[in-house]
Amino acid sequence: MLARSGALGDIDRLVHQVARAAAGPATAAIAVDAWRDDDALYLQFDLPGMDRSSIELTTELGALTLSAERPSPIPAGARAVLTERPTGRFTRRLTLSDALDTTAAHATYDNGILTLRIPLAAHAKPRKIAISGGTPKQLTA
């Protein structure tokens, strides 16, 4: 049997229970890392223990919404002894720049990590401007 003993264990358990009750699963943060190169923005989300079929990614009006669900591993009718891993539905919403082409976004899910690649829109990519020859125009005063 798993047991925490002593006053510190009791305080730790109470703090975890209060924090989980106050936050609820819907407000628990989904950890994310983001970076970009010259071609795209990359986002990686930690989604351990979540089935790929429960993950939803949507974009609307410049916002990316990620939602996923992790069911409880405790069978119905069983009595929980210790529950520290959050379960339920989780949501994360991020504001996106209009410099991204969300219609060409691509996502993969592997080993609990969701990786999303959103290419830069053509109008946001650096480009060189050609300079043509000709005679300089005189400024008049």
N, C-alpha and C positions, 0 to 999 in steps of 0.2 A: 504494500500500500504506500502511496505517496503522501507525505505529510510535511508541512512546514511547522516548525516549533519555535517557541519563544515569542517575546513581545515584538521583535523586529519582523518576524514572519507574519504575525497578525497585522501589524501596521502596513506592511507591504501589500498583503492581500486586501485590506480595506481600501488602500489608495487605488489599487488596480480596479476594484469593483466600482468605486465612486467615479473614477475617470471613464470607465467603459459605459456606465449608466448615463453620465452627463453627455458624452460624445455621441454614443450610438454608432452603429456600423456605417450608416450613410454618410457620416461626417469624418470618418477615419480617413487620414490622408493616404493617398497612393503615391509612393515615392517616385520621383521622376528625375532623370538627368537629361539635359538638352545641350546640343552643340550644332554648329553649322560649318559648312565649307562653302566653296564658291558656287556650288550647284544646289544645295538642299539644306533643310533643317532636319535634324534627327532628334527624336525623343525616345527614351527608353523608360518604361514603367515596370516597377516590381509588382508582379501579380502571382505570388507563390500559391500553389494549391488551387488555382482557379482553372476550371475547364474552359478550353478555347471557345466552346459553344455558348458560354455565358458572357463572353466579352462583347461589348458593343462600342463602336467608335462612330461618332457622327460629327459633321461640321455644319454650322448654320450661322449666318450673319457674323462671320469673323470669329467664331468661337468653336473650339474643339471640346467635345464631351466624351469622356471615357467612363463606361460603367461596366461593372463585373460583379459576379456573385461567387462567394465561397460558402458552400453548405457546411453545416456542422457535421463533424465526423462521429459524433456521439449518437448511437442508434436510438431510435424511439423506444421509450420504456426504460432505458438505462439511466442510472443516476450519475451525474457528473461529479467527479472528485476534484478536478482542477481544470479550469478553462481560462487560458491566457491568450490564445490565438483568436483574433476577431473573426466573426463569421457574419454572413448576411450580404446585403447589397452595398457596393462601394461606388462612389462617383467622384470624378475629378474633372474640373472644367478649366480650360486655359483659353486666353484671348490670343488670337493669331493675327499676324500682320497681313495686310492686303498684298504684300510682296510675295506671298506664297501661293502656289497653284494647288489648292486642295483637291481639285478634280483628278490630279495625277498622283495622289498620295498612295503609298503602299505600306502595308503592315505585315509583320511576321511575329509568331509567338513560339518561343522555344525555351524550355527549362524554366518556366515561370517569369520570363522576361518578354514583354511586348515591345517590339522595336517598330517605330513609325518613321518613315522617310517622306518628307513633303518637299518637293522640288521648288526652287525659286521660280516665280513667274518670269516670263520672258522680259517684261518691262522692268523688272528689278535687277536683272543681271547686268554687270558692268559691260560696257561696249565701247569700242573706239569709234570716234567720229572722223570720217575721212575729210581731208582738207584738199579742196581742189585749187588749181592754179588760176591766175587771172591778174588783171591789173588792179592795184590798190585804188580805192576810191579816196578822193580828196575830201577832207572835211572843210566845210565852209563856215566862216565865222560870222 
